[in-house]
Amino acid sequence: MAISDTLSKVSPPTASRGQHKGIALTVIAATQLMVVLDATIVNIALPHIQDALKFSTTNLSWVINAYTLAFGGLLLLGGRAGDILGRRRVFITGVLLFGFASLLGGFAQNGDMLLASRALQGIGGAICSPTAFALIATNFEEGPERNRAFGVFSAVAGSGAAIGLLAGGLLTQYLNWRWVLFVNVPIAIAIALAAPLYINESERRSGRFDLSGALTSTLGLVGLVYGFIRAASDGWSDTGTLVSFVVGAVLLAGFVVIERRTDQPITPLHLFADRNRTGGLVMMLCLAAAMFGIFFYITIFVQRVLGYGPLKAGVAFLPISVAIIISAQLASRFQARFGAKPFMLGGSLLVTGGLTWLTQTSATSGYIDGVLGPTVLFGLGMGLIFVPVMLLSVAGIAAHETGAASGLLNSMQQIGGSLGLSILTTVFARASTRKGTALFPDFRAHATGPQLAEFGTTKQFPVGTSWANEVLAYGISHAFVVGAAMSGVALLIAAVVIKAKPGDLPTEAVGMGL
């Protein structure tokens, strides 16, 4: 977003440059757009995916988590692969893998096939996204030319969510949900064909892959997420739930040990030594959890309870994207004058207010009071926070570690979103089961545990009935209680931990905007 000048120092260009800079930038930016919009374009299609492949609402969250866990967990490894093997080569590999996974997902005939393809998409995204960013340094001269390229790249990334909402709505409504995946295939092929013609290769660097670190961190997170989601259906005392948590904790502990001992860690742990950087990373972890919950549960709410079609649902979400962009521009413009803390504190207050508002969601809530008001408040707060957190993540570190620091922030966002969504899903499932049992005593007999999709798609429990909407809204409102608590933690960090002053920020990055 607002760190293009700072990130322009990630790595000096080494390859010769071609004469088609505009085409090269288009190819690179198109790749980032494809990866970024994939999150929101799939979100809009979730209710239709649920109906077609018979997902429960709790298990439906894996459609998001399978992608984000693979993407966030392997993002730093993907960047390292580009440095060692050649950025353009790795970039093309990631793009083709992403396109192939999208093709498989579009043809999915069951939930397992779709989830496997989503995980494969995440791996492809983790390979091509960081190398796309680094290729700007390879193909554009340091200075105004590279800064303009970073500006275009950031603008495309920032608009990806909004584009995904509209594209997902259009494709799902006028074709079907499978096209939110199929649409990536021709784009990936075009990028892979154009890249060798217009993008220069980087010189390879010596180094090794921290595969053990990448695998232990990713699998450990999968274990935790699986534990939370299994707890939603089988309970906290279930053997599988407990084993998942234990395995996840052991793997993550092993990851820390590995990173402390290896000479080329995928996550340099000394980056956490700075209190401002660490505070910002934890804030992003907490707030991403709430943000993923909003896109997941409000998407279901507007289509299930309010009865919106996919396109109308996509348009309904646009105000949150606009709010983020507007407030992020304001934060970027005034960072130098006021410093990071006021924006992080004020943004956290707005986010907490929006999430607290969402805890009042009910079956009688309308769009204005139930969706527009709280999500715009949330978006304004997130926009204020994004820029200072990004700046603090790269402030005061050596130029050669800037890429690792910015990649770490991106990983924390994806990981926080996955963990947070799994926790919110557990609370949602428990609350909806209590409500369903209270309203309909035979609920448990017809729905195994909190399998909300089952009572939403059978004759006994049709979608759209007043009591089914009441159960759904009740579960959603309770999930957002946890979201509000997470944002409260972020607010506490902003108030107590963050000590950054205006002079602590990288001044050359301030004011660049999105």
C-alpha positions as CSV (number, residue, x, y, z in Angstrom):
1,M,0.0,0.0,0.0
2,A,1.9,3.0,1.3
3,I,5.4,1.6,1.5
4,S,6.4,1.6,-2.1
5,D,9.5,3.7,-1.6
6,T,10.7,1.6,1.3
7,L,10.1,-1.6,-0.5
8,S,11.8,-0.5,-3.6
9,K,15.0,-1.3,-1.7
10,V,14.1,-4.9,-1.3
11,S,16.6,-6.0,-3.9
12,P,18.5,-4.2,-6.6
13,P,17.7,-5.0,-10.2
14,T,20.3,-7.2,-11.9
15,A,18.9,-8.2,-15.2
16,S,18.8,-6.2,-18.4
17,R,15.6,-4.4,-19.1
18,G,13.3,-4.7,-22.1
19,Q,11.6,-2.0,-24.0
20,H,8.0,-2.9,-23.1
21,K,7.8,-1.7,-19.6
22,G,4.0,-1.1,-19.8
23,I,3.3,-4.7,-20.8
24,A,5.7,-6.1,-18.2
25,L,3.9,-4.1,-15.5
26,T,0.5,-5.2,-16.8
27,V,1.6,-8.9,-16.5
28,I,3.0,-8.5,-13.0
29,A,0.0,-6.4,-11.8
30,A,-2.5,-8.9,-13.4
31,T,-0.9,-11.7,-11.4
32,Q,-1.3,-9.9,-8.1
33,L,-4.9,-9.0,-9.0
34,M,-5.7,-12.6,-9.7
35,V,-4.3,-13.7,-6.4
36,V,-5.9,-10.9,-4.3
37,L,-9.4,-11.0,-5.7
38,D,-9.5,-14.8,-5.3
39,A,-10.5,-14.4,-1.7
40,T,-13.5,-12.2,-2.2
41,I,-14.6,-13.6,-5.5
42,V,-15.0,-17.0,-3.8
43,N,-16.7,-15.5,-0.7
44,I,-19.7,-14.3,-2.7
45,A,-20.2,-17.8,-4.1
46,L,-20.1,-19.6,-0.7
47,P,-23.8,-20.2,-0.3
48,H,-24.0,-21.7,-3.8
49,I,-20.9,-23.8,-3.1
50,Q,-22.6,-24.9,0.1
51,D,-25.7,-26.0,-1.6
52,A,-24.0,-27.7,-4.5
53,L,-21.4,-29.7,-2.5
54,K,-23.4,-30.2,0.7
55,F,-21.1,-28.4,3.0
56,S,-22.2,-27.7,6.6
57,T,-21.7,-24.1,7.5
58,T,-18.9,-25.0,9.9
59,N,-17.0,-27.1,7.2
60,L,-17.7,-24.4,4.6
61,S,-15.1,-22.3,6.3
62,W,-12.5,-24.7,5.0
63,V,-13.1,-23.3,1.5
64,I,-11.5,-20.1,2.8
65,N,-9.1,-21.6,5.3
66,A,-7.6,-24.2,2.9
67,Y,-6.5,-21.3,0.6
68,T,-5.3,-18.9,3.3
69,L,-3.4,-21.4,5.3
70,A,-1.4,-22.6,2.4
71,F,-0.9,-19.1,1.1
72,G,0.1,-17.5,4.4
73,G,2.2,-20.5,5.6
74,L,4.3,-20.8,2.4
75,L,4.5,-17.1,1.4
76,L,8.0,-16.5,2.7
77,L,9.3,-19.8,1.2
78,G,7.9,-18.7,-2.2
79,G,9.8,-15.4,-2.0
80,R,13.0,-17.3,-1.1
81,A,12.5,-19.7,-4.0
82,G,12.4,-16.8,-6.4
83,D,15.7,-15.4,-5.1
84,I,17.5,-18.8,-5.3
85,L,16.0,-20.3,-8.5
86,G,15.2,-17.1,-10.5
87,R,12.2,-14.9,-10.0
88,R,10.7,-15.2,-13.5
89,R,11.0,-19.0,-13.5
90,V,9.4,-19.4,-10.1
91,F,6.8,-16.7,-11.0
92,I,5.6,-18.7,-14.1
93,T,5.6,-21.9,-12.1
94,G,3.4,-20.4,-9.4
95,V,1.0,-18.8,-12.0
96,L,0.5,-22.1,-13.8
97,L,0.0,-24.0,-10.6
98,F,-2.6,-21.5,-9.5
99,G,-4.4,-21.8,-12.9
100,F,-4.3,-25.6,-12.8
101,A,-5.7,-25.7,-9.2
102,S,-8.5,-23.3,-10.3
103,L,-9.4,-25.7,-13.1
104,L,-9.5,-28.6,-10.7
105,G,-11.7,-26.6,-8.3
106,G,-14.1,-25.6,-11.0
107,F,-14.7,-29.3,-11.9
108,A,-14.9,-30.4,-8.2
109,Q,-17.7,-32.9,-7.7
110,N,-17.4,-33.1,-3.9
111,G,-16.1,-31.1,-1.0
112,D,-12.8,-32.9,-0.6
113,M,-11.8,-32.2,-4.2
114,L,-12.7,-28.5,-3.9
115,L,-10.7,-28.2,-0.6
116,A,-7.7,-29.9,-2.1
117,S,-7.8,-27.6,-5.1
118,R,-8.1,-24.5,-2.9
119,A,-5.0,-25.6,-0.9
120,L,-3.2,-26.1,-4.2
121,Q,-4.3,-22.6,-5.2
122,G,-2.8,-21.2,-2.0
123,I,0.5,-22.9,-2.8
124,G,0.5,-21.4,-6.3
125,G,-0.4,-18.0,-4.8
126,A,2.4,-18.2,-2.2
127,I,4.9,-18.9,-5.1
128,C,3.8,-16.3,-7.6
129,S,2.7,-13.4,-5.3
130,P,6.0,-12.5,-3.6
131,T,8.0,-13.1,-6.9
132,A,5.6,-10.8,-8.8
133,F,6.4,-8.1,-6.3
134,A,10.1,-8.7,-6.5
135,L,10.1,-8.7,-10.3
136,I,9.3,-5.0,-10.2
137,A,12.8,-4.5,-8.7
138,T,14.2,-6.7,-11.4
139,N,12.5,-4.9,-14.3
140,F,12.3,-1.2,-13.3
141,E,15.1,1.2,-12.6
142,E,15.4,2.4,-9.0
143,G,13.9,5.9,-8.5
144,P,10.8,7.4,-10.1
145,E,10.3,4.6,-12.6
146,R,10.2,1.9,-9.9
147,N,8.2,4.0,-7.6
148,R,5.5,4.5,-10.3
149,A,5.5,0.8,-10.9
150,F,5.0,0.1,-7.2
151,G,2.2,2.6,-7.1
152,V,0.4,0.8,-9.9
153,F,1.0,-2.6,-8.2
154,S,-0.3,-1.3,-4.9
155,A,-3.4,0.3,-6.5
156,V,-4.3,-3.0,-8.2
157,A,-3.8,-4.9,-5.0
158,G,-5.9,-2.5,-3.1
159,S,-8.8,-2.6,-5.6
160,G,-8.7,-6.4,-5.8
161,A,-11.2,-7.0,-3.1
162,A,-13.8,-4.7,-4.6
163,I,-13.3,-6.2,-8.1
164,G,-13.6,-9.7,-6.6
165,L,-16.9,-8.9,-5.0
166,L,-18.4,-7.6,-8.3
167,A,-16.9,-10.3,-10.4
168,G,-18.0,-13.0,-8.0
169,G,-21.5,-11.7,-8.0
170,L,-21.7,-11.5,-11.8
171,L,-20.2,-14.9,-12.5
172,T,-22.2,-16.7,-9.9
173,Q,-25.5,-15.0,-10.8
174,Y,-25.3,-15.2,-14.6
175,L,-23.2,-18.4,-15.0
176,N,-22.6,-20.5,-11.8
177,W,-20.3,-20.7,-8.9
178,R,-17.7,-22.8,-10.8
179,W,-16.8,-19.8,-12.9
180,V,-15.3,-18.0,-9.9
181,L,-12.6,-20.6,-10.3
182,F,-12.6,-21.2,-14.1
183,V,-12.1,-17.4,-14.7
184,N,-8.5,-17.8,-13.4
185,V,-7.5,-20.3,-16.0
186,P,-7.3,-18.1,-19.2
187,I,-5.7,-15.3,-17.1
188,A,-3.0,-17.7,-15.8
189,I,-2.3,-19.0,-19.3
190,A,-2.0,-15.5,-20.8
191,I,0.4,-14.4,-18.0
192,A,2.5,-17.5,-18.4
193,L,2.8,-17.0,-22.1
194,A,3.6,-13.3,-21.8
195,A,6.1,-13.5,-19.0
196,P,9.0,-14.9,-20.9
197,L,8.5,-12.3,-23.7
198,Y,8.3,-9.2,-21.6
199,I,9.7,-9.9,-18.1
200,N,13.5,-10.2,-17.4
201,E,14.9,-12.9,-15.3
202,S,16.8,-12.1,-12.1
203,E,20.2,-13.5,-11.3
204,R,20.2,-16.5,-9.0
205,R,21.5,-16.1,-5.5
206,S,23.1,-18.7,-3.3
207,G,21.1,-20.0,-0.4
208,R,19.0,-22.8,0.9
209,F,15.4,-23.5,1.5
210,D,14.1,-23.7,5.1
211,L,11.7,-26.5,4.2
212,S,11.5,-27.8,7.7
213,G,10.5,-24.4,9.1
214,A,7.9,-23.8,6.4
215,L,6.3,-27.3,6.8
216,T,6.2,-27.3,10.6
217,S,4.6,-23.8,10.7
218,T,2.0,-24.5,8.1
219,L,1.1,-28.0,9.4
220,G,1.0,-26.7,13.0
221,L,-1.5,-24.0,12.0
222,V,-3.6,-26.5,10.1
223,G,-3.7,-28.6,13.3
224,L,-5.0,-25.7,15.3
225,V,-7.6,-24.7,12.8
226,Y,-8.8,-28.3,12.4
227,G,-9.0,-28.6,16.1
228,F,-11.2,-25.5,16.4
229,I,-13.5,-26.6,13.6
230,R,-13.7,-30.2,14.9
231,A,-14.6,-28.8,18.3
232,A,-17.6,-27.1,16.7
233,S,-19.1,-30.4,15.7
234,D,-17.6,-33.0,18.1
235,G,-17.0,-31.0,21.3
236,W,-13.9,-29.9,23.2
237,S,-13.4,-33.2,24.9
238,D,-13.4,-35.2,21.6
239,T,-10.2,-37.2,21.1
240,G,-9.7,-36.0,17.6
241,T,-10.1,-32.3,18.8
242,L,-7.5,-32.8,21.6
243,V,-5.0,-34.6,19.4
244,S,-5.3,-31.9,16.7
245,F,-4.5,-29.2,19.3
246,V,-1.6,-31.1,20.7
247,V,-0.1,-31.9,17.3
248,G,-0.5,-28.3,16.2
249,A,1.2,-26.9,19.4
250,V,4.1,-29.4,19.1
251,L,4.7,-28.5,15.5
252,L,4.6,-24.8,16.2
253,A,7.0,-25.2,19.1
254,G,9.3,-27.2,16.7
255,F,9.1,-24.4,14.2
256,V,10.4,-21.9,16.8
257,V,13.3,-24.3,17.7
258,I,14.1,-24.7,14.0
259,E,14.1,-21.0,13.3
260,R,16.4,-20.3,16.2
261,R,19.0,-22.8,15.1
262,T,19.0,-22.5,11.3
263,D,21.4,-20.0,9.7
264,Q,18.9,-19.1,7.0
265,P,15.5,-19.1,8.7
266,I,12.3,-18.5,6.7
267,T,11.2,-16.3,9.6
268,P,14.0,-14.3,11.2
269,L,12.9,-14.3,14.8
270,H,14.9,-11.2,15.7
271,L,12.3,-9.2,13.7
272,F,10.1,-9.6,16.8
273,A,12.6,-7.9,19.1
274,D,11.1,-4.4,18.3
275,R,8.0,-3.8,20.4
276,N,6.3,-1.6,17.8
277,R,6.8,-4.1,15.0
278,T,5.6,-7.0,17.2
279,G,2.7,-5.0,18.5
280,G,1.7,-4.2,14.9
281,L,2.0,-7.8,13.8
282,V,-0.2,-9.1,16.7
283,M,-2.7,-6.3,15.9
284,M,-2.9,-7.5,12.3
285,L,-3.3,-11.1,13.5
286,C,-6.3,-10.1,15.7
287,L,-8.0,-7.8,13.2
288,A,-7.6,-10.1,10.2
289,A,-9.5,-12.7,12.2
290,A,-12.4,-10.3,12.5
291,M,-12.1,-9.2,8.9
292,F,-12.3,-12.7,7.6
293,G,-15.3,-13.3,9.8
294,I,-17.2,-10.3,8.4
295,F,-16.7,-11.4,4.8
296,F,-17.6,-15.0,5.6
297,Y,-20.6,-14.6,7.8
298,I,-22.1,-11.4,6.4
299,T,-21.9,-13.0,2.9
300,I,-24.1,-15.8,4.2
301,F,-26.4,-13.5,6.1
302,V,-27.2,-11.2,3.1
303,Q,-27.9,-14.1,0.8
304,R,-29.6,-16.5,3.3
305,V,-31.5,-14.1,5.6
306,L,-31.9,-10.9,3.4
307,G,-32.5,-13.0,0.3
308,Y,-30.0,-11.1,-1.9
309,G,-28.7,-12.7,-5.1
310,P,-24.9,-13.0,-5.7
311,L,-24.6,-9.7,-7.6
312,K,-26.6,-7.7,-5.1
313,A,-24.6,-9.3,-2.3
314,G,-21.3,-8.2,-4.1
315,V,-22.6,-4.7,-4.4
316,A,-23.7,-4.7,-0.8
317,F,-20.1,-5.2,0.3
318,L,-18.6,-2.4,-1.9
319,P,-19.0,0.3,0.8
320,I,-16.5,-1.5,3.1
321,S,-13.9,-1.5,0.3
322,V,-14.5,2.2,-0.3
323,A,-14.2,3.0,3.4
324,I,-10.9,1.2,3.7
325,I,-9.4,3.0,0.7
326,I,-10.6,6.5,1.8
327,S,-9.3,6.1,5.4
328,A,-6.0,4.5,4.3
329,Q,-5.4,7.5,2.1
330,L,-6.0,9.8,5.0
331,A,-3.7,7.8,7.3
332,S,-1.0,7.8,4.7
333,R,-1.1,11.5,4.1
334,F,-0.9,12.5,7.8
335,Q,1.5,9.8,9.2
336,A,4.5,12.2,9.1
337,R,2.6,14.8,11.2
338,F,0.9,12.6,13.8
339,G,2.8,9.3,13.9
340,A,1.5,5.8,13.9
341,K,-0.1,5.5,17.4
342,P,-3.1,7.9,16.9
343,F,-4.2,6.1,13.8
344,M,-3.8,2.7,15.2
345,L,-5.6,3.6,18.4
346,G,-8.5,5.5,16.6
347,G,-8.7,2.7,14.0
348,S,-9.0,0.0,16.6
349,L,-11.8,2.0,18.3
350,L,-13.8,2.2,15.1
351,V,-13.2,-1.5,14.4
352,T,-14.3,-2.5,17.8
353,G,-17.4,-0.3,17.5
354,G,-18.3,-1.9,14.2
355,L,-17.9,-5.5,15.5
356,T,-19.8,-4.7,18.7
357,W,-22.6,-3.4,16.4
358,L,-22.6,-6.7,14.6
359,T,-23.2,-8.6,17.8
360,Q,-26.8,-7.2,17.6
361,T,-27.5,-9.0,14.3
362,S,-30.9,-10.7,14.3
363,A,-33.3,-12.2,11.8
364,T,-35.1,-8.9,11.6
365,S,-32.0,-6.8,10.9
366,G,-32.1,-4.9,7.6
367,Y,-29.2,-3.9,5.3
368,I,-28.7,-0.4,6.6
369,D,-28.7,-1.2,10.3
370,G,-27.4,-4.8,10.1
371,V,-24.8,-4.6,7.4
372,L,-24.0,-1.2,6.0
373,G,-23.5,0.8,9.2
374,P,-21.3,-1.7,11.1
375,T,-19.2,-2.8,8.1
376,V,-18.5,0.8,7.0
377,L,-17.4,1.7,10.6
378,F,-15.2,-1.4,10.5
379,G,-13.7,-0.5,7.1
380,L,-12.9,3.0,8.2
381,G,-11.0,1.7,11.2
382,M,-9.1,-0.9,9.2
383,G,-8.0,1.7,6.6
384,L,-6.5,3.8,9.4
385,I,-4.6,0.8,10.8
386,F,-3.3,-0.7,7.6
387,V,-0.8,2.0,6.7
388,P,0.9,2.5,10.1
389,V,1.2,-1.2,10.7
390,M,2.8,-1.7,7.3
391,L,5.2,1.1,7.9
392,L,6.2,-0.2,11.4
393,S,6.8,-3.7,10.0
394,V,9.7,-2.4,7.9
395,A,10.9,0.5,10.0
396,G,14.5,0.3,11.4
397,I,15.6,-2.9,9.6
398,A,18.3,-3.6,7.1
399,A,17.3,-3.2,3.4
400,H,18.0,-6.9,2.7
401,E,15.5,-7.9,5.3
402,T,12.7,-5.6,4.2
403,G,11.2,-8.3,2.0
404,A,11.1,-10.8,4.9
405,A,9.5,-8.2,7.1
406,S,6.8,-7.3,4.7
407,G,6.2,-10.9,3.8
408,L,5.9,-11.7,7.6
409,L,3.1,-9.1,7.8
410,N,1.2,-10.6,4.9
411,S,1.6,-14.1,6.5
412,M,0.3,-12.8,9.8
413,Q,-2.8,-11.4,8.0
414,Q,-3.5,-14.7,6.3
415,I,-2.8,-16.9,9.4
416,G,-4.8,-14.6,11.7
417,G,-7.7,-14.8,9.3
418,S,-7.7,-18.6,9.2
419,L,-7.3,-19.0,13.0
420,G,-9.8,-16.3,13.7
421,L,-12.4,-17.7,11.3
422,S,-12.0,-21.2,12.8
423,I,-12.6,-19.8,16.3
424,L,-15.6,-17.7,15.2
425,T,-17.0,-20.9,13.4
426,T,-16.7,-22.9,16.7
427,V,-18.7,-20.2,18.6
428,F,-21.2,-19.9,15.7
429,A,-21.8,-23.6,15.7
430,R,-22.4,-23.9,19.4
431,A,-24.7,-20.9,19.6
432,S,-26.7,-21.9,16.6
433,T,-27.2,-25.4,18.0
434,R,-28.4,-24.1,21.3
435,K,-30.9,-21.8,19.5
436,G,-32.0,-24.5,17.1
437,T,-32.7,-26.9,19.9
438,A,-34.6,-24.3,21.9
439,L,-36.8,-23.5,18.9
440,F,-37.2,-27.0,17.5
441,P,-36.7,-29.9,20.0
442,D,-36.1,-32.4,17.2
443,F,-33.2,-30.3,15.8
444,R,-30.5,-32.6,17.1
445,A,-32.3,-35.7,15.7
446,H,-32.3,-34.2,12.2
447,A,-29.0,-32.3,12.2
448,T,-25.9,-34.2,13.4
449,G,-24.4,-31.7,15.8
450,P,-24.4,-28.1,14.6
451,Q,-24.6,-29.0,10.9
452,L,-26.5,-25.9,9.9
453,A,-26.4,-26.8,6.2
454,E,-28.3,-30.0,6.8
455,F,-31.3,-28.2,8.3
456,G,-31.0,-25.6,5.6
457,T,-31.3,-27.9,2.7
458,T,-33.8,-30.6,3.8
459,K,-37.6,-30.7,3.8
460,Q,-37.6,-30.6,7.6
461,F,-35.5,-27.4,7.7
462,P,-35.8,-25.3,4.6
463,V,-33.8,-22.2,4.0
464,G,-35.7,-18.9,4.4
465,T,-38.1,-20.1,7.1
466,S,-38.4,-17.6,9.9
467,W,-36.9,-19.9,12.6
468,A,-34.0,-21.0,10.3
469,N,-33.1,-17.4,9.8
470,E,-33.4,-16.8,13.5
471,V,-31.0,-19.6,14.2
472,L,-28.5,-18.4,11.6
473,A,-28.6,-14.8,12.8
474,Y,-28.3,-15.9,16.4
475,G,-25.1,-17.9,15.6
476,I,-23.6,-15.1,13.6
477,S,-24.2,-12.5,16.4
478,H,-22.5,-14.7,18.9
479,A,-19.5,-15.3,16.6
480,F,-19.0,-11.5,16.4
481,V,-18.8,-11.3,20.2
482,V,-15.5,-13.2,19.8
483,G,-14.6,-10.9,16.9
484,A,-15.2,-7.8,19.1
485,A,-13.1,-9.4,21.8
486,M,-10.2,-9.9,19.4
487,S,-10.4,-6.3,18.2
488,G,-10.5,-5.3,21.9
489,V,-7.1,-7.0,22.2
490,A,-5.8,-5.0,19.3
491,L,-7.1,-1.8,20.9
492,L,-5.3,-2.7,24.1
493,I,-2.1,-3.2,22.2
494,A,-2.4,0.1,20.4
495,A,-2.9,1.9,23.7
496,V,-0.2,0.1,25.8
497,V,2.4,-1.5,23.5
498,I,2.8,0.9,20.6
499,K,5.2,3.7,21.4
500,A,6.1,4.8,17.9
501,K,6.7,8.5,17.3
502,P,6.4,10.3,13.9
503,G,10.2,10.2,13.5
504,D,10.2,6.4,13.9
505,L,8.5,5.8,10.6
506,P,10.4,5.5,7.2
507,T,9.9,9.0,6.0
508,E,10.5,8.2,2.3
509,A,7.4,6.0,2.3
510,V,5.0,8.4,3.9
511,G,2.4,10.0,1.7
512,M,2.6,7.5,-1.1
513,G,-0.9,6.3,-0.6
514,L,-2.5,3.1,-1.7
